[in-house]
Amino acid sequence: MSEAPPVDQQAAFPLPAVELPPAPRIPKALQKIAFTLSRRRTMETLSRRYGTAFTLDLPVFGRTVVVADPGLAKQLFTANPVDVGNIQPNLSRVLGPGSVFALDGADHRRRRRLLTPPFHGKSIKNYEQIIEEETLHETSDWPEGDEFETLEPMMRITLNVILRAVFGAGGAELHELRRLIPPWVTLSSRLAVLPTPKRTYGRYSPWGQAAEKRRRYDAVIDTLINDAEADPSFDARTDVLAMMLRSTYEDGSVMPRQDIGDELLTLLAAGHETTASTLGWAFERLSRHPEALAALAAEADTDDNELRQATILEVQRTTTVIDFAGRHVYAPVFELGEWVVPQGYTIVVSISEIHKDAAAFPDPGKFDPQRFVGVRPDTNAWIPFGGGTRRCVGAAFANMEMDVVLRTVLRHFTIETTAAAGEKWHSRGVAFTPKNGGRIVVHRRNT
């Protein structure tokens, strides 16, 4: 769609009448409660009942059109950002107004151009050794022959990796961040899907606790920025913090210090929980699929990674960690397929439901990494990182990190298979994880 014409031109071109998808005949309050308590099951149930588009009244987002069709998702993700922009409200409520999640339009494009270089091409190759080192350190005391959960070890690996990749050093400040970030991420992830109160209600309330952790985080970041700028080797540093501090916009201006803090928090939060959750699901899935596991173990002893990459794609498809992406309608009306959505509405793409699309993924309920061997997924149907101009800027980094972690584990351990039922879903607020933590049994290989 093109940019909306001026008001005087709009009068000459009557707008199409609003035409919304069907809505469930249950009270709005019950819709909100169902979504809050179990949004994944709610989306699944309503998709079976109403198909690929329906209208809901949701907490936080209000009147919302939900779509579960790759074609509609493509239309939304490629639409003019003047017509449909950043979802409102968004994760900037917990990450800060300087986060890329808060920005829209030209400001968003400028920020993405500044953030993209550290997470693509040769830059991410610099981090492979860090990932392998952290994986070896974390797995060094894994118990042999006893079942244990992988989610928390993966959380520690991904947090340490992003801390080292972002700041490029150790020290008391990074120790403090290791202590602050995990509980802050857990708390903020839950608060992000709840309405924001007008006040925090003191330090003993969840919002007050989150605000206090943020104040302590800001103090640590301020110290780290001062230390980086005073570092004699600053110009040679390859960590993300140094690259942010050295980067400039087209007009020569630099990113404000507060915005750097918000972006670093975004990287720390988004760059560790979602990747760790996907890895937890990977271990859960592989322990229940002996053939796929055996083939992966054999590949890990070579320099190939085609099957491992295919497995990562299939894990992300079948056990989608982030289950929706959305936009806010700014145009007077937005035509989406056969529907006409009015200004002020939210449009949500149900990622988890699109990943079940049988036309794009035959036998979608089957875990089958072979479907992606030698075949790249349809970018409109495989969307774990979202789509369009707001697709996750760290997608390539996350993919590389998961690849290195899996390779390292498979080179040093044999994973037992099990006939136990798959683990159920557990909501951590924003992300979904295996309910029992992705439990496995391993034996150390003689390497």
C-alpha positions in Angstrom: 0.0 0.0 0.0 1.2 3.5 -0.7 1.4 6.4 1.8 -2.1 7.7 2.7 -3.0 10.8 0.5 -3.6 14.2 2.1 -7.0 14.8 3.6 -8.3 16.9 0.7 -7.4 14.0 -1.7 -9.0 11.5 0.6 -12.4 13.3 0.1 -12.1 12.6 -3.6 -11.5 8.9 -3.0 -14.0 7.4 -0.6 -12.6 5.0 1.8 -13.8 1.4 1.7 -16.2 0.3 4.4 -14.8 -1.4 7.5 -15.1 -5.2 7.1 -13.7 -7.1 10.1 -13.2 -10.9 10.4 -15.6 -12.8 12.6 -15.4 -12.4 16.4 -16.2 -15.0 19.1 -19.5 -14.5 20.8 -18.1 -14.4 24.3 -17.8 -11.3 26.6 -14.8 -9.1 26.0 -13.7 -9.6 29.6 -13.6 -13.4 29.1 -11.6 -13.0 25.9 -9.0 -11.0 27.8 -8.9 -13.5 30.6 -8.5 -16.4 28.2 -5.6 -14.7 26.3 -3.9 -13.7 29.6 -4.1 -17.2 31.1 -3.3 -19.2 28.0 -2.8 -17.2 24.8 -1.4 -20.1 22.8 -4.3 -22.4 23.5 -6.7 -19.5 22.9 -5.2 -18.8 19.5 -5.2 -22.5 18.6 -8.9 -22.9 19.6 -10.1 -19.8 17.8 -8.1 -20.7 14.6 -9.8 -24.1 14.5 -13.2 -22.3 14.9 -12.8 -19.3 12.7 -10.0 -20.1 10.3 -7.1 -17.8 9.3 -8.6 -14.5 10.6 -10.7 -13.4 13.5 -11.3 -10.4 15.7 -10.6 -10.3 19.5 -10.5 -7.8 22.3 -7.1 -8.3 24.0 -5.5 -7.0 27.2 -2.9 -4.3 26.5 -3.6 -4.2 22.7 -7.4 -3.6 22.7 -9.4 -4.3 19.5 -7.2 -6.7 17.5 -7.4 -8.6 14.2 -5.5 -11.9 14.4 -4.3 -13.5 11.2 -2.8 -17.0 10.7 -2.2 -17.0 6.9 1.2 -16.6 5.3 -0.2 -14.4 2.5 -1.9 -12.1 5.0 1.3 -12.0 7.0 3.4 -11.1 4.0 0.9 -8.3 3.1 1.2 -6.9 6.6 5.0 -7.2 6.9 5.6 -5.5 3.6 3.0 -2.7 4.0 4.0 0.9 4.0 5.0 1.8 7.6 2.9 5.0 7.2 -0.2 2.8 7.1 0.8 0.2 9.7 3.6 0.8 12.1 5.0 -0.4 15.4 2.6 -2.3 17.6 1.3 -0.1 20.5 2.1 -0.6 23.2 5.3 -2.5 22.7 8.3 -3.9 24.6 9.7 -0.4 25.1 7.6 -0.4 28.2 10.2 -2.6 29.9 13.2 -2.0 27.7 13.1 1.8 27.6 12.2 4.5 25.0 15.6 4.3 23.4 15.2 0.7 22.4 14.7 -0.2 18.8 11.4 -1.7 19.9 10.2 1.8 20.7 11.0 3.4 17.4 9.0 3.8 14.3 9.3 5.1 10.7 12.5 6.9 9.8 13.9 6.7 13.4 13.6 2.9 13.3 15.3 2.7 9.9 18.2 4.8 11.1 18.7 2.8 14.3 18.6 -0.6 12.5 21.3 0.6 10.1 23.4 1.4 13.1 22.7 -1.9 14.8 23.0 -4.3 11.9 26.8 -4.4 11.3 27.8 -6.0 14.6 25.4 -8.9 14.0 26.1 -9.9 10.4 28.8 -11.3 8.2 32.4 -11.3 9.5 31.4 -9.6 12.8 29.5 -12.6 14.1 32.4 -15.0 13.2 34.4 -13.2 15.9 32.0 -14.6 18.5 32.2 -18.4 17.6 35.1 -19.0 20.0 33.3 -17.3 22.8 30.3 -19.5 22.3 32.3 -22.7 22.3 34.3 -21.6 25.4 31.1 -20.8 27.3 29.5 -24.1 26.2 32.5 -26.2 27.3 32.6 -24.3 30.6 28.9 -24.8 31.4 28.8 -28.5 30.4 32.0 -29.5 32.2 30.1 -30.7 35.3 27.0 -32.1 33.6 26.0 -35.3 35.4 26.3 -38.5 33.5 23.4 -41.0 33.6 21.1 -38.7 35.6 18.3 -36.7 34.1 18.7 -32.9 34.3 17.2 -29.9 32.7 19.0 -28.0 29.9 17.0 -24.8 30.0 18.9 -23.1 32.8 22.4 -24.2 31.6 21.4 -22.7 28.2 20.3 -19.5 29.9 23.7 -19.2 31.5 25.5 -19.9 28.2 23.6 -17.4 26.2 23.7 -14.7 28.9 27.5 -15.1 29.2 27.9 -15.1 25.4 25.9 -11.9 24.9 27.7 -10.2 27.9 31.1 -11.1 26.4 30.1 -10.2 22.9 28.5 -6.9 23.9 31.1 -5.7 26.4 34.2 -7.7 25.5 35.6 -7.9 29.0 35.1 -9.3 32.5 35.1 -7.6 35.9 32.9 -6.5 38.7 30.4 -4.8 36.5 29.8 -7.8 34.3 29.5 -10.0 37.5 26.8 -7.5 38.6 25.0 -7.8 35.2 25.1 -11.6 35.5 23.3 -11.2 38.8 20.8 -8.6 37.7 19.8 -9.7 34.2 18.2 -13.2 34.7 15.7 -12.1 37.4 15.0 -8.9 35.6 14.3 -10.7 32.3 12.0 -13.2 34.1 10.1 -10.5 35.8 9.9 -8.1 32.8 8.8 -10.9 30.5 5.8 -11.4 32.6 5.0 -7.7 33.1 5.3 -7.1 29.3 2.0 -9.0 28.6 0.1 -7.1 31.4 -1.4 -3.6 31.4 1.0 -1.0 32.8 -0.3 0.6 36.0 -0.2 4.3 36.5 2.1 3.9 39.5 4.6 1.3 40.6 3.1 0.8 44.1 6.5 0.8 45.8 9.5 -1.4 45.8 7.7 -4.5 46.9 5.4 -4.5 43.9 6.6 -6.3 40.7 6.7 -3.0 38.8 8.7 -1.3 41.6 11.1 -4.2 41.7 11.6 -4.0 37.9 12.2 -0.2 38.2 14.8 -0.7 41.0 16.7 -3.3 38.9 16.7 -1.0 36.0 18.2 1.8 38.1 21.0 -0.5 39.1 21.5 -1.6 35.6 21.8 2.0 34.4 24.5 2.7 37.0 26.5 -0.4 35.8 26.2 0.6 32.1 27.3 4.2 32.9 30.5 2.8 34.4 31.1 0.5 31.5 30.7 3.2 28.9 33.1 5.5 30.9 35.6 2.6 31.0 35.2 1.9 27.3 35.8 5.5 26.3 38.9 5.7 28.5 40.3 2.4 27.1 43.6 3.1 25.2 42.6 0.2 22.8 39.1 1.6 22.3 39.5 2.0 18.5 40.6 -1.7 18.1 37.8 -3.2 20.2 35.3 -5.5 18.4 32.7 -5.7 21.1 29.2 -4.3 20.4 29.5 -1.6 23.1 32.6 -0.1 21.4 31.1 -0.4 18.0 28.0 1.4 19.2 30.0 4.2 20.8 32.1 4.6 17.6 29.1 4.5 15.2 27.5 7.6 13.8 24.3 8.4 11.9 24.3 9.8 8.4 24.4 13.4 9.8 27.4 12.6 12.0 25.5 12.5 15.3 26.0 9.7 17.8 23.6 7.5 19.7 22.6 9.2 23.0 24.1 7.4 26.1 20.6 6.6 27.5 19.6 5.0 24.1 22.8 2.9 24.2 21.7 1.6 27.6 18.3 0.8 26.3 19.7 -1.0 23.2 22.2 -3.0 25.3 19.4 -4.1 27.6 17.4 -5.1 24.5 20.3 -7.2 23.3 20.8 -8.7 26.7 17.1 -9.6 27.2 16.1 -10.6 23.7 19.5 -12.1 22.9 19.6 -14.6 25.6 16.2 -15.8 26.8 14.7 -16.6 23.3 17.9 -18.4 22.1 18.2 -20.4 25.3 14.5 -21.4 25.1 15.0 -22.6 21.6 18.0 -24.7 22.6 16.0 -26.2 25.5 13.4 -27.2 23.0 16.0 -28.6 20.7 17.3 -31.0 23.4 13.7 -31.9 24.3 12.8 -32.7 20.7 16.1 -34.6 19.8 15.9 -36.8 22.8 12.5 -38.0 21.4 13.6 -38.5 17.8 16.4 -41.1 17.7 17.0 -41.0 13.9 17.4 -37.3 13.8 19.7 -37.3 16.9 21.9 -40.1 15.4 22.3 -38.2 12.1 23.2 -35.0 13.9 25.7 -36.7 16.2 27.5 -38.2 13.1 27.5 -34.8 11.3 28.9 -33.1 14.4 32.2 -35.0 13.9 32.6 -33.3 10.5 32.8 -29.8 9.3 29.3 -29.9 7.8 26.3 -28.3 9.4 23.5 -28.7 6.8 21.5 -31.1 8.9 22.1 -29.1 12.1 20.9 -25.9 10.4 17.8 -27.8 9.1 17.2 -29.1 12.6 17.4 -25.6 14.1 14.8 -24.4 11.5 12.5 -27.3 12.4 12.8 -26.7 16.1 11.9 -23.1 15.6 8.9 -24.0 13.5 7.5 -26.8 15.7 8.2 -25.2 19.1 7.8 -21.5 18.4 9.2 -19.5 21.3 7.7 -16.1 20.4 4.3 -16.8 19.2 3.1 -13.5 17.7 4.2 -10.3 16.0 2.0 -7.3 15.4 1.5 -3.9 13.9 -0.7 -0.9 14.7 -3.0 0.6 12.1 -2.3 4.3 11.5 -4.1 4.8 8.2 -7.8 5.6 8.2 -8.4 2.0 7.1 -6.0 -0.8 6.1 -7.1 -3.4 3.5 -5.8 -6.8 4.5 -6.9 -9.5 2.1 -10.7 -9.4 2.1 -10.8 -7.5 5.3 -10.8 -3.7 5.9 -9.3 -2.8 9.3 -10.0 0.6 10.8 -7.5 3.1 12.3 -6.4 2.3 15.9 -6.7 -1.5 15.6 -3.9 -3.9 16.3 -3.1 -6.6 13.7 -1.4 -9.7 15.2 0.2 -12.4 13.2 -0.1 -15.7 15.0 3.4 -17.2 14.3 2.7 -20.5 16.0 -0.5 -21.1 13.9 1.2 -20.1 10.6 4.0 -22.6 11.4 1.3 -25.3 11.2 0.2 -24.3 7.7 0.0 -27.6 5.8 0.4 -25.9 2.4 3.8 -24.7 3.4 4.8 -27.6 5.7 3.2 -30.9 4.7 2.3 -33.0 7.8 3.0 -30.0 10.0 2.6 -31.8 13.2 5.6 -34.0 12.5 9.1 -33.1 13.7 11.1 -33.6 10.5 14.4 -31.7 10.0 14.7 -33.3 6.6 12.1 -31.0 5.2 14.7 -28.2 5.4 17.7 -30.1 4.1 18.8 -28.3 0.9 15.6 -26.2 1.0 15.3 -22.7 2.5 12.0 -22.1 4.3 9.3 -19.9 2.8 10.0 -16.5 4.4 6.3 -15.8 4.7 5.4 -19.1 6.4 8.6 -19.6 8.6 8.7 -16.5 10.7 10.2 -17.2 14.2 12.0 -13.8 14.1 9.0 -11.9 12.8 9.0 -10.3 9.4 9.5 -7.2 7.3 11.4 -4.1 8.5 10.9 -5.2 12.1 12.4 -8.6 11.8 14.8 -9.4 14.7 18.1 -7.7 14.0 20.0 -10.4 15.8 18.6 -13.4 13.9 21.8 -14.3 12.2 23.7 -14.1 15.5 21.1 -16.3 17.3 21.2 -18.9 14.5 25.0 -19.1 14.6 25.0 -19.3 18.4 22.5 -22.3 18.4 24.6 -24.0 15.7 27.8 -23.8 17.7 26.2 -24.8 21.0 24.6 -27.9 19.5 27.8 -28.9 17.7 29.9 -28.5 20.9 27.5 -30.6 23.0 27.1 -33.3 20.4 30.9 -33.6 20.0 31.4 -34.1 23.7 28.2 -36.0 24.8 25.9 -38.8 23.8 22.3 -37.9 24.5 20.0 -40.8 25.6 16.7 -41.1 23.7 13.4 -41.5 25.5 9.9 -42.7 24.7 8.4 -40.3 27.2 5.7 -37.9 26.0 6.9 -34.5 24.9 7.1 -31.8 27.4 4.2 -29.3 27.6 4.4 -25.6 26.9 5.2 -23.2 29.7 4.7 -19.5 29.4 7.4 -17.2 30.9 5.4 -14.2 29.8 6.8 -13.3 26.4 8.6 -16.6 25.6 7.4 -20.2 25.7 9.7 -22.9 27.1 9.5 -26.6 27.8 7.6 -27.0 31.0 10.1 -29.4 32.6 13.2 -27.5 31.3 14.1 -29.7 28.4 15.3 -32.6 30.5 17.8 -35.1 29.1 20.3 -37.8 30.1 23.8 -37.6 28.8 27.1 -39.6 28.8 30.4 -38.1 28.1 32.1 -39.3 24.9 35.7 -40.4 24.7 37.1 -37.7 22.5 
